[in-house]
Structure formats: C-alpha cells, structure tokens
C-alpha cells in the first residue's frame, strides 16, 4: 500500500456551497462567469475569466486575472496577475463564493506482478473460452418464445401509464410557468448593473451638529469596527458624520468610498442570486435575497429599497 496526498477545495458559502473540486498534481483550474472555465460562477460580480488556481508540487497558488471585483484571500484583496501561495488553513473568495482547502491522504494499492501464462495455460484458456461461446449459443437457441398476446397486453399497459405520466407532468409544468408570467418584473432585467448614487437619503436620526475632535476619534473607531463586521450600511452613516468635521480628509473619503463600493457589491450579488433562484422557480429563496437588499438599503437608497419591497410583494403573491 502507498499513501498519496490529495488536495481539493470546498465551497463553504455562495452559489456552489457544498460542492468540492479535486486539484490534481501540476493541474491548473480556471474560475469565471462563462462556460469555458473549469469552475463556473454565474454571477455579475465574477469576471468572464476571474482567477486561476495551480497545484505546484503539493502547494496551491492562486492568481487574480485582473478581474473587475478582485479576489480575496482570508478577507484581503490580493494583487492582480501575481501568484499567491495558499496555506492549508487559508480561504479565498470570488464574488459571493468562499472556498476552503481540504487536504487528505488516500491509500493506493501497488500494482501486482503480472504472471506470464505458459503455453499449456494459454491452450486451456482458449478451450475454456470456446466452451463458453458454445454454451452461450445453445442458450440463445433455447430461449422460450413469448406469447404475442402477453406482449400486446404489456405494451398497452405501459403505453397507458406513459400517457398518464406525460399529461400529469405537462399540467404541472404549465401551472408553474403560468405564475411567473403574472409578474415579469420579478425575474427580468438580469443584465442591469446597480449604480452607486451620488447622494444618499438624509438620515434624520443623526445629530445636525458637527462632532468634536474627541467624538470624531470615537466615530472613526466605530466605523472601522463596522467595516470589519461587513456592516457597510452602518459604516457609511458613521463616515457621513465624520466628514462633517473633516470634509477634505482624503483618508476618510477613501474609506467612505470603499464602504459604498462594498455595500453595493453585496447588493449586486444578492440581486444576481435572487434572479437565478427566480429562474429556478425557487420563489422562497429569491424572496430571502430581495429581503436582504431591502435591509441593506433601508433609509439609505430609497429607489433600490422600493424596488426590493416591490419584488418581495410580487414573490409573496407567487408563493401563495
């Protein structure tokens, strides 16, 4: 017995959750949105050819192929077109899908020594084969004849059962397909990219006064914490308060812009998944993702929030 190491990746979150992919030695697999890739991720956050993963001598190396939204390793954006070595405990993210590395060993049985047959053994094998062929021919000749009446009866029964099954399936499909036509807006315009608005809705709960220097430092700490926990909605509102005190602070403006982009990336991913689930007639799952969009845009982007509420209402009608 020989022990050989195997490396695979397992999707823990996102569209491919639960699926694993074996990475053979010296193999390179490509990730992207189109079907030419080895691992296809059908969402708008993914580029046509997004990233590649290579198994070099038992080590995995990932490279971002200048994708639009980037590739993340352990939550950090990696440099495009540069190989990054992955450790066994690392995770990497493409769009909404997160992969982890799974290493395990398999037992391979050594190839047995092939015995060369002697001349007498070869002769015995030929005799045995001829005997088997003769036996098969006899069995073919001695097959019992089936009654033509029995065959007709069976054909008739199977035919009736098949017709009933086809009618049942057709009526079931037509009833399911009839529902989406009642509200085309819930599953259309999947190619639309969501744009970040120039100005968000006013937050009336915020204090109108400019925060003091001490209050600004506390707010910066709160904003950083919100970013770490991916609460970009909260981070945006905090940065808006900080910018009252520091309107020309380039660092704060940069963080504010990053929070906005990350928020709308999450919104775009949820919208793409909602449309995919709608096409699959999974209305409950589609509703869940529209609800997330409604929560992310609540009090911030009125137009997107109203669209999400409208889609949720339409889907609730289809579910009933």
BELZIGI-V950406 format. One record per residue. N is the residue number from 1. SS is DSSP state (H for helix, E for strand, C for the rest). PSI is psi in degrees with one decimal (none if undefined). D_FIRST is the distance of its C-alpha to the first C-alpha in whole Angstrom. Layout:
N_SS_PSI_D_FIRST + N_SS_PSI_D_FIRST
This chain:
1_C_140.6_0 + 2_E_136.2_4 + 3_E_123.3_7 + 4_E_137.3_10 + 5_E_137.4_13 + 6_E_139.7_16 + 7_E_132.1_19 + 8_E_166.2_22 + 9_E_142.7_26 + 10_E_128.4_27 + 11_E_116.5_31 + 12_E_-21.2_33 + 13_E_157.3_36 + 14_C_-162.4_38 + 15_C_-34.4_38 + 16_C_19.8_35 + 17_C_129.0_34 + 18_C_-14.9_31 + 19_C_143.3_29 + 20_E_154.6_26 + 21_E_124.2_25 + 22_E_131.2_22 + 23_E_105.3_22 + 24_C_156.3_20 + 25_C_136.1_20 + 26_C_17.9_23 + 27_C_152.6_25 + 28_E_126.5_28 + 29_E_145.0_30 + 30_E_142.0_33 + 31_E_139.5_35 + 32_E_-179.5_39 + 33_C_-27.8_41 + 34_C_164.7_41 + 35_C_-15.3_39 + 36_C_-14.8_38 + 37_C_158.5_36 + 38_C_-38.8_32 + 39_E_113.3_33 + 40_E_126.3_36 + 41_C_94.0_38 + 42_C_72.9_42 + 43_C_153.5_44 + 44_C_-21.1_47 + 45_C_-14.4_46 + 46_C_135.8_43 + 47_C_166.9_44 + 48_C_-45.6_43 + 49_C_106.3_40 + 50_C_-50.7_40 + 51_E_166.4_37 + 52_E_150.8_33 + 53_E_129.6_30 + 54_E_136.7_28 + 55_E_104.1_24 + 56_E_108.7_24 + 57_C_40.6_21 + 58_C_1.4_20 + 59_E_140.2_24 + 60_E_135.2_26 + 61_E_131.0_30 + 62_E_145.6_32 + 63_E_127.1_36 + 64_E_127.7_39 + 65_C_53.9_40 + 66_C_43.7_44 + 67_C_160.9_44 + 68_C_-43.6_47 + 69_C_0.9_46 + 70_C_171.6_43 + 71_C_136.5_40 + 72_E_134.3_39 + 73_E_119.2_36 + 74_C_37.7_37 + 75_C_-0.5_40 + 76_E_136.6_41 + 77_E_129.5_42 + 78_C_160.8_41 + 79_C_131.2_42 + 80_C_150.2_42 + 81_C_32.3_41 + 82_C_127.5_39 + 83_C_133.4_35 + 84_E_124.7_34 + 85_E_134.9_31 + 86_E_135.1_29 + 87_C_166.6_28 + 88_C_-23.8_25 + 89_C_0.3_28 + 90_C_156.7_31 + 91_E_153.5_32 + 92_E_149.7_34 + 93_E_132.3_37 + 94_E_111.7_38 + 95_C_-126.2_42 + 96_C_-3.5_41 + 97_E_128.9_37 + 98_E_131.4_35 + 99_E_146.8_31 + 100_E_158.0_29 + 101_E_134.7_26 + 102_E_118.1_22 + 103_E_134.9_19 + 104_E_164.2_16 + 105_E_145.1_12 + 106_E_151.0_10 + 107_E_124.7_6 + 108_E_129.8_6 + 109_C_133.1_5 + 110_C_145.9_6 + 111_C_129.9_9 + 112_C_156.5_11 + 113_C_129.0_14 + 114_C_126.4_17 + 115_C_127.1_20 + 116_C_120.7_23 + 117_C_140.7_26 + 118_C_171.6_29 + 119_H_-39.9_33 + 120_H_-36.7_33 + 121_H_-39.7_30 + 122_H_-40.9_31 + 123_H_-41.0_34 + 124_H_-38.2_33 + 125_H_-42.8_31 + 126_H_-41.9_34 + 127_H_-42.5_36 + 128_H_-41.8_34 + 129_H_-43.1_34 + 130_H_-39.4_38 + 131_H_-41.2_38 + 132_H_-42.0_36 + 133_H_-42.5_38 + 134_H_-40.3_41 + 135_H_-40.6_40 + 136_H_-42.4_40 + 137_H_-40.0_43 + 138_H_-40.4_45 + 139_H_-38.2_43 + 140_H_-41.3_44 + 141_H_-28.9_48 + 142_C_14.4_48 + 143_C_135.4_47 + 144_C_144.5_50 + 145_C_131.0_52 + 146_C_144.4_52 + 147_C_131.5_56 + 148_H_-33.5_57 + 149_H_-40.2_59 + 150_H_-39.9_55 + 151_H_-46.5_54 + 152_H_-41.4_57 + 153_H_-41.6_56 + 154_H_-45.1_53 + 155_H_-42.0_53 + 156_H_-45.8_56 + 157_H_-46.7_54 + 158_H_-37.1_51 + 159_H_-44.3_54 + 160_H_-43.4_56 + 161_H_-39.3_53 + 162_H_-41.6_51 + 163_H_-43.7_55 + 164_H_-42.8_55 + 165_H_-43.5_51 + 166_H_-42.7_52 + 167_H_-42.5_56 + 168_H_-43.3_54 + 169_H_-40.0_51 + 170_H_-43.3_54 + 171_H_-35.5_56 + 172_H_-43.3_54 + 173_H_-41.8_53 + 174_H_-34.7_56 + 175_H_-34.6_57 + 176_H_-40.3_54 + 177_H_-21.9_55 + 178_H_-30.0_59 + 179_H_-50.9_58 + 180_H_-30.8_57 + 181_C_-17.4_60 + 182_C_-27.3_62 + 183_C_87.3_61 + 184_H_-26.9_60 + 185_H_-24.6_60 + 186_H_-18.7_57 + 187_C_15.2_55 + 188_C_178.2_56 + 189_C_45.9_57 + 190_C_-15.3_53 + 191_C_-6.0_54 + 192_C_128.4_56 + 193_C_133.0_55 + 194_C_130.7_56 + 195_C_145.8_59 + 196_C_124.5_59 + 197_C_151.2_63 + 198_C_-33.7_65 + 199_C_136.4_67 + 200_C_165.1_65 + 201_C_147.1_67 + 202_C_134.9_69 + 203_C_100.8_68 + 204_C_-15.0_71 + 205_C_-18.2_69 + 206_C_147.6_69 + 207_C_138.3_72 + 208_C_-18.5_74 + 209_C_151.3_75 + 210_C_131.4_73 + 211_C_149.5_71 + 212_C_174.1_72 + 213_H_-44.6_70 + 214_H_-42.1_68 + 215_H_-35.8_67 + 216_H_-41.1_66 + 217_H_-39.4_63 + 218_H_-42.0_62 + 219_H_-39.2_62 + 220_H_-42.6_60 + 221_H_-41.2_57 + 222_H_-40.0_57 + 223_H_-41.7_57 + 224_H_-39.6_54 + 225_H_-41.3_52 + 226_H_-39.0_53 + 227_H_-43.2_51 + 228_H_-37.8_48 + 229_C_11.0_48 + 230_C_28.2_48 + 231_C_73.8_52 + 232_H_-30.1_53 + 233_H_-48.8_56 + 234_H_-41.7_57 + 235_H_-41.7_57 + 236_H_-46.1_59 + 237_H_-37.7_62 + 238_H_-43.6_62 + 239_H_-31.8_62 + 240_H_-39.2_65 + 241_H_-40.4_66 + 242_H_-39.3_65 + 243_H_-16.2_67 + 244_H_-35.5_70 + 245_H_-31.6_70 + 246_C_68.3_68 + 247_C_-20.9_69 + 248_C_15.4_68 + 249_C_108.1_65 + 250_H_-35.7_63 + 251_H_-45.3_60 + 252_H_-40.6_61 + 253_H_-37.8_61 + 254_H_-46.1_58 + 255_H_-38.1_56 + 256_H_-42.3_58 + 257_H_-39.9_57 + 258_H_-42.5_54 + 259_H_-41.9_54 + 260_H_-45.0_56 + 261_H_-41.5_53 + 262_H_-38.2_51 + 263_H_-47.4_53 + 264_H_-21.2_53 + 265_H_-42.8_50 + 266_H_-41.1_49 + 267_H_-44.5_52 + 268_H_-44.0_51 + 269_H_-45.1_47 + 270_H_-36.9_48 + 271_H_-43.7_51 + 272_H_-44.7_48 + 273_H_-38.8_46 + 274_H_-42.2_49 + 275_H_-37.0_50 + 276_H_-45.3_47 + 277_H_-35.2_47 + 278_H_-43.8_50 + 279_H_-29.3_49 + 280_C_1.1_46 + 281_C_21.4_49 + 282_C_74.9_48 + 283_H_-34.3_51 + 284_H_-45.8_50 + 285_H_-39.5_47 + 286_H_-40.7_50 + 287_H_-39.3_52 + 288_H_-42.5_50 + 289_H_-34.0_50 + 290_H_-33.0_53 + 291_H_-37.6_54 + 292_H_-39.6_52 + 293_H_-41.4_54 + 294_H_-40.4_57 + 295_H_-39.8_56 + 296_H_-28.8_55 + 297_H_-0.5_59 + 298_C_120.6_61 + 299_C_4.9_64 + 300_C_-57.0_63 + 301_C_98.0_63 + 302_H_-40.5_65 + 303_H_-47.9_64 + 304_H_-37.7_61 + 305_H_-42.6_61 + 306_H_-38.2_64 + 307_H_-44.3_61 + 308_H_-44.3_59 + 309_H_-39.5_61 + 310_H_-43.6_62 + 311_H_-40.0_59 + 312_H_-44.6_58 + 313_H_-42.4_61 + 314_H_-42.4_60 + 315_H_-35.6_57 + 316_H_-36.6_58 + 317_H_-39.8_61 + 318_H_-35.0_58 + 319_H_-36.4_56 + 320_C_none_59
